[in-house]
Amino acid sequence: MSDIITMLSSHSVTAPAPSRPAFFVSNGNFKTDSANEFGSGLSRSTDSIQRSVNEINVYKQMGLKDDLLRGIYNYGFEKPSAIQQRAVMPIINGRDVIAQAQSGTGKTSMIALTVCQVVDTASREVQALILSPTRELASQTEKVIRTIGDFMNIQAHACIGGKSVGEDIRKLENGVHVVSGTPGRVCDMIKRRTLRTRAIKLLILDESDEMLSRGFKDQIYDVYRHLPPELQVCLISATLPHEILEMTSKFMTDPIRILVKRDELTLEGIKQFFVAVEREEWKFDTLCDLYDTLTITQAVIFCNTKRKVDWLTEKMRSNNFTVSSMHGDMPQKEREAIMAEFRDGATRVLITTDVWARGLDVQQVSLVINYDLPNNRELYIHRIGRSGRFGRKGVAINFVKSDDIKILRDIEQYYSTQIDEMPMNVADLI
């Protein structure tokens, strides 16, 4: 992560934020001279970009509020992560930021500490809005904000589907500083005039590749239309494909761009292996053979469909294996209960879809199994990033059928990595 690069010189960090152009107006000022290099692949030579955003590797040197520092240290952080060292200062200085960092490097805590720094607790109006692709990620972000901002009395609320609309209305009318939510429910609250947007000064799109490249795009723009013109926008994600970068020109102004090259995206500290299974039916027997290894700490097993999650969960239980499962069709309360049990260590093996692949941090997870290889190669990094969180070691095991070899090689080439056959002593590596 030491080579995360930025496209603007260090003096631009403290420059005043430019005024925001009208929504959707094409304007040449949106792009810097390096825009084409930035969007066409992350290949620009580092020799020409040494004038980068200053790295600040001590929290006390960031000029953070004393009560916020207390919250950070109380949360257990001692030193800023690489993405925190580069992105915190531009954000709290009011600049638009596109920040790309691999999973498990402290992106959620970076969001929390920047939000806590910029809000004025004397006002009970919503001043920061964070949008996330899943309810679980939005809820976790809200919890981290409340925990880190505890000594500041930061009021935050998770505005997500699957929960009572009445509870959202009550919380918002009582006044909160920060809303962390999913696009659909946030849109609904804005249109009901319950979520008042006039004081919002910071919009953060977490996991922005998922937010913009899939069905959330229109909802994001709907939210944006209701926000003040002098708005700061930050996009944070592990992957930023070219088509996503092109879209940022529509609602970001002269952003500071913090990037990691594609060949650096494979997660350091995570050992990646594959198990050759000729046919689909053999995957289950292989998983059963690995069960004792799974329960050394905690493990997440990814399937590509909700039906496969339900099928595998039932088959494991019928063979007397203890597992839990979660996917997007489950009621919100049930999902929260399953997450709480897994986070507390009451369950050790979780079978899930990609609803769990983005942003959810369970410290004890050391092993990820891709029962199915992901349909989207960019999901691979999100999945295996569930192990080895924040610099800890982890193991990822991929079940590969004969017709999956091409997909595996494509993943290897895309991330410039090597995925070896699983050794017999894999338990010793966890």
N, C-alpha and C positions, 0 to 999 in steps of 0.2 A: 504493500500500500504506500510505500515511500515515494512512489513515482506518480501519485495522483497529480494531475497537471491542471493548470488553469490557463485561460486564454487572455487574461487581462493583466496588466502590470500592477504591482503592489500599491502604487499611489492611488489607484482607482478605488481601493477599498474604502477610503475615507472620503471620497468625493460625494457630494450631495446626490441623492437619488434623482434621476431625471424625471420630469413630469411624464405621465402616461398618456400616450396617444389614444384617440377614440377607438373603441372596440371594433376589431375586424378591419380597420383601415390599413391598407398596405402602405408601409412607410419605410423608406430606405434607411432611416435612422435606427430601425430595429436591428440591423445587422452590423457587426463589426467587420473589419477588414479580413478577419480570419474566419468568417462565418462559413465559407465554403469548405475550408479544411475541417472545421469542427463537425459539419454535418455529413461529410462524405466518408467517414471512417476515422478512427482515432489514431492516425498515423503520423501526426505532425512531429517533427524532430524536437526532442526536449532541449536541444541546444539553443533553439530560438525562443524558448519560453521560460528561461530561468528567472525572468523578472516576474515571479509569481506572487500570489497572495501570501503574505507572511504567515508562517506557521507559528502558532503560539501553543507551546506544549505544557503550560502550567495554567490551571484554572484561575489562579489569583491575578495573572497578568492580562486577563480578558476584560477587566473592568466591570465584572459582574457585581450585582447587589450583594451586600453581606449576607442577608437572609437566604438568598439563592445559593451562595457558596455553602452555607450551612446545610441546605437541602441536598446539594450535590454530594458533599462528603458523607452526610448521613445515609444517603442512598447506597454508598459503598464505592463510589468512583474516587480514584486517587489521581489519575492522569488522563487528560483528554485523548480520545482515540484519534487516528489519523484524519478521519473526516471531520471530527470536531475541531481539530487544530486548524483546519483550513476554512471551514464553512461558517463557524460561529460568528467571527468578527464581521464578515461582509453582511450577514443577515441582520445582526443587531445594529449595524450602521445604515440599514435601510436599503441595501442594494437587492435587486432581483438576482436570484441565484439558481443555477442548475447544478445540483450536486449528485454525483454518481459515486457510490461506494459499495463494496461487496457486502453481502449479508453478514450480520453478526458483528459489525464494527461500531455499533452505537448510534445508528441513525435516529432511532426513536428517542433516545435520551438527548441527542443533539436538538431535535425538534422541541422537546420539553424545555430545555434550558434556554433556548433562544426565545421561545414564546413567553416564558416566565420573566425574562429580562425586559421585553419590550412592552408588556401590558402595564397600564396604570391601575393599580389596585384601588385607588380612590374612586374610580368610576366603576359602576356595576354594569356597564354596557359591554356587549361582545366586541372584543378588539382583535381577536385572532381566530381564524377558522381553518381547521385541518380536515381535509377530505382523504378518506382511505377506501380501498376497494372492498374490504370485508368488515363485517361487524366486529369480529374478534380483534382485528388490528386497530380499529377506531376505539374500541373499549380499552385496549391495552395502552394506547397513546394517552387517553384521558387519565388512566390510573397513574402513569408515570409522571404526567404533568402535576397531578394533585400531590403525589408523593414528593417530588423535587421542590414543588412550590409550597409545601406545607407551612414553612416558617413565614411565608409571605401572605398566607391566607388567600392563595389563588383559588378562585372558584371556577371549576371546569365541569363540563357536562358532555356525556356521550350521546349523540343524537343519531340513533340507529334504528333501522327497521326491526320488526319482531318484538318491540317493546311498546308500552302504553303511550299513545299519543298524548293522553291527558297528563302523564308524568313529564313528558317533554315540555308541554305548555306551562305547567306549574313551575318547573325549574327555570325555564327561560324568562318567565314573567317575574320571578323573584330576583333575577339578575345574575349573570355569570360573566366571567372575563374571557373564557375560551370555550369554543365548541369544537369537539372532535367527532366527526360523523361520516356516514355514508351518503353518497350523492342524492339518492332518492328521498330519504327522510329529511335531509337538509333542505332540498328544494321544496318539499311539502311545508316545512315550518316557515320558510321565507314567504311562500305564497299565502300562507295563513296570516302573515304579518305578525307571527309570534316570535320569529327570529328576526330581530331588527338589525339591519346591516349598516346603518349610517356611520357607526364608529369603528367598523372593521378596517384595520390598516394592514393586516398581514394575512395572506392566503397561502397555505402550504398544501401541495398535492403530494401525498406520500404514495410510494409505489406508482409513480406517475406513468410508467410504461403500461401498466395494467389499466390505469384510470383512463388513459387517452386512446390506447390502441384497440380497446374492446368497446363494449356497449355503453361505457360511461361518458363518452365524449360529449354527447348532446347535453347531458345533465350537468357536466362541468361548465359548459358554456352558459347554460341557464342560470346557474349560480353566479357566474362571473358578471352577467348582465345586471344583477341586482346589487353589485358591490360598488363602493365609491370609486371615482376615477383615479384618485391619488392612492393607488393600492400597490403594495409590495407583494410580489408573487415569487414563491420558491417551489421548485420541483425537486423531489428527492427520490432516488431509485437505485436499484442495483444494476439495472440495464436501461440504456437509452438508445433504442434503435433509431436509425436515420429518419424514418417517417415521423417519429415523435419529436425529434429535434426541429423538424420543419414546422411543426404546429406551434412550437413555443413562440415563434415570431408574432403570432396573433395576439398574445396577451402578456408578453414580457417585454420589458424595456431595457436594452443594453445590459443583459444579464452577465454577471460573473459566472464563468463556466469552470466547474471543478470536475475533472474527468479522470477516469482510469482507463488505460489502454485495454483493448479486448483481450490481448494475450496475458494480461495480469488479472483477469476476472476470476480465474479458478481460485478457490479458497485455499489460502495457505493454512497448513496445519490439519487439513482434512485429507485423509487417505482414501483414494477412490479405487474400487474394485468391481469386477463383474463376475457373475456366475453363469456359465453356459447351460441353458436348459433347452433341449431340442424342441419340446412341445409345451404348450400352455399348461397342460395337466401336471407337468413336472414341477411347476413353480411351487405348488402347495407343499409337496413333500420336502422340497428344499427349504421352505420357510419353517416347517416343523423341525427339521434337523438343526436349524439355526436358533430355535427358540431359547435354549439355555443361554446362548450368547446374547440374545436380545435383552434379557432381563438382568444383565450385569449392571447396567445403570437404567437408562430409559431409551426407548426406540420409537421412531415414527416410520410407518409403512405407508407408502403412497401408491394409490391406484388411480387409474384415469377416469373411472366413472363411479357414480354413487351406487349403481347396481352392483358393481364389483366389490365395493367397500362392504355393502350389506351381505353379499354372498360369502366373502372371505371371513368376515367377522363370525357369521353363523357357523361356517365350516370349522374354524379354529375352536370355537366354544364347544361344538359337538364332539371334538377330539380332546376335550378337557384342557384346552389352553386358555389362560386368562388374558383377555384383550378388551380394549374399549375401542369405540369408533365414533367418527363424527363426519358429517357432510352438510352441505347447504340446505338440504330438504328438511333437516331436523328443526323442531321449534327452538327459538332463541334460548329459552330457559334451559332446555335440555343440553344445548351446545355449551352454555355457560357452566352448567354443572359438570359436564364431562371435562371441560378445560380446567376447572378448579381442581378436580380429582387428579388429573394428570400433572398439573403444575405442583400440587402438594405431594406428589409421589405415591398417591394411593393406587394409581394404576401405572403400569410400567411399559405397556405396549399400546400404541395408538395407531389404528388404521384409519386413513383419511384420504380425501381428495385434495386438489390444489387449493381449496379454501384455507388450508393450514400452511401453505407453502410460503406465504408472504408475511414477514415481519413479526411473527409470534415467537417470543423468546422464552423457552423453558431451559433453565440453566443446566439441568442434568442430562439433557439429550446428547448422547455421544454417538448414536448410530442412526442412520437413515437408510431405509431399504426402498429402492424403486422396484416394487412388484411389477409395475408397468413402467417402461421408459416414458418420459413425458412427451406429449404430442408436439409441444413447442420447445425447441432447444433452449430458449431463454428462460423457461421455467426450471431447467435443470439446476441452475445456480441458486435459484430461490429454494428449491427442495433440499439440496445437500447443505445449504446454509443453515438448516435447522440444527445440524450438529456443529460442534466446534464454535459455539457462540463466543463472540468478543475475544478471540485469540486462543480459546481452549482447543484441545485436540479432538478430532472426531473421525468417524469412518462412514463412508457411503458405499453401499453394495447395490449393484444393478443386476436384476434378473434379465438375461438377454436370450431370447429365442434366436434360432438361426436366421429368421428374417428380420431381426432387430440389429444385426451386426452393422448394417449400413447406417442406421440411426446413431449407434454408438460411435462409429468412426466420424460421423458428422459432428457430434458433440466434441470429440477429441480435437478435431481440426478447428472448430469454431472458437474453442477456448485455449487452443495451443497447449493441450495437456495430454497426459497418458493415463489410461485406465487399465490397470493390470488385472490378470485373473486372480481371484481371491485365494490367498494362501490358507493352508490348513490351520495355522495358528492365529486366525483373525481375532480370536477372543483376547489374545495377548496385546493387541493393538488398541483396544478400546479403553 
